[in-house]
Amino acid sequence: MSKITITGINHVALWVKDLKRSVKWYKETLEMEESHGDDRHVFLKAGNQVVALFQAPEGREIGGPHHIALELPDGQKGQALEALRARGIEVSEGRGHFQDPDGHSFHFA
């Protein structure tokens, strides 16, 4: 079975009720710098890591992360996704999101 080597957390993504308000708060209060984003999500630098803020859809409960992105060594994403599948873990198409037993969403960055 293939080995998965997590080297760190790339970013943690949070649901927010008002993206513009939250971005302003993180920048002014925590002095984080904006990395990139659009009208749906904004990535803010937190040292060598990133906090991503995602605009929650209307009616979406706020609390808990949107997802956590795990860092892998370069070129190992495909191998790691195959290792998950071999272990019976369902992996979504596209970005390759998968869930832990409690439903928390992850993907490899």
C-alpha positions in Angstrom: 0.0 0.0 0.0 1.3 3.5 -0.9 2.5 5.8 1.9 1.1 9.3 2.5 3.6 11.8 3.7 1.9 14.9 5.1 4.5 17.7 5.5 2.2 20.4 7.0 -1.1 22.3 6.8 -1.3 24.4 3.6 -4.4 26.3 4.6 -7.5 26.1 6.7 -10.7 27.3 5.1 -13.5 28.8 7.2 -17.1 29.6 6.4 -18.0 33.3 7.1 -21.4 35.1 7.0 -20.0 38.3 5.4 -16.8 37.9 3.4 -16.0 41.6 3.1 -16.5 42.2 6.8 -14.4 39.1 7.8 -11.6 40.0 5.4 -11.5 43.5 6.9 -11.4 42.1 10.4 -8.6 39.6 9.7 -6.5 42.3 8.0 -7.1 45.1 10.5 -7.2 43.1 13.7 -4.7 40.3 13.0 -2.7 42.2 10.5 -2.9 39.4 8.0 -2.1 40.2 4.3 -4.4 39.2 1.5 -2.8 36.7 -0.9 -5.5 36.2 -3.5 -9.2 35.6 -3.9 -12.4 36.7 -5.5 -16.0 37.4 -4.5 -16.5 33.9 -3.1 -13.3 33.3 -1.1 -10.2 35.2 0.0 -6.8 33.7 1.1 -5.0 35.5 3.9 -1.3 34.9 4.8 -0.7 33.6 8.3 3.1 33.3 8.3 4.0 30.4 6.0 0.4 29.2 6.1 -2.9 30.5 4.9 -6.4 31.1 6.3 -9.0 31.0 3.5 -12.3 32.7 4.2 -15.3 31.3 2.2 -18.6 33.2 1.8 -21.2 30.9 3.3 -24.3 30.3 1.1 -27.6 31.8 2.5 -28.9 29.6 5.3 -25.6 27.7 5.8 -24.7 27.1 9.4 -21.5 28.7 10.5 -19.0 26.8 12.6 -16.3 24.4 11.9 -14.0 24.6 8.9 -15.0 24.6 5.3 -12.0 22.4 4.7 -8.4 21.8 5.7 -5.7 21.5 3.0 -2.8 19.3 3.8 0.6 19.8 2.4 2.4 17.0 0.6 5.9 16.8 -1.0 5.9 17.9 -4.6 4.4 15.4 -7.1 2.8 13.1 -4.5 -0.8 14.2 -4.7 -1.8 11.5 -7.2 -0.1 8.8 -5.2 -1.7 10.0 -1.9 -5.2 10.1 -3.5 -4.7 6.5 -4.8 -3.6 5.4 -1.3 -6.8 6.9 0.1 -8.9 5.0 -2.5 -7.0 1.8 -1.7 -8.0 2.3 1.9 -11.6 2.6 1.0 -11.9 6.4 1.4 -14.2 8.1 -1.1 -12.4 10.9 -2.9 -14.3 13.5 -4.9 -13.5 14.4 -8.5 -11.8 17.7 -9.2 -9.8 18.9 -6.2 -9.9 15.5 -4.5 -11.8 16.3 -1.3 -12.2 13.5 1.2 -13.8 13.3 4.7 -12.7 12.0 8.0 -15.2 9.8 10.0 -16.9 12.9 11.4 -17.4 14.5 8.0 -14.6 17.1 8.2 -13.5 17.9 4.6 -9.8 17.7 3.6 -7.9 17.9 0.4 -4.2 17.7 -0.6 -2.5 20.9 -1.7 
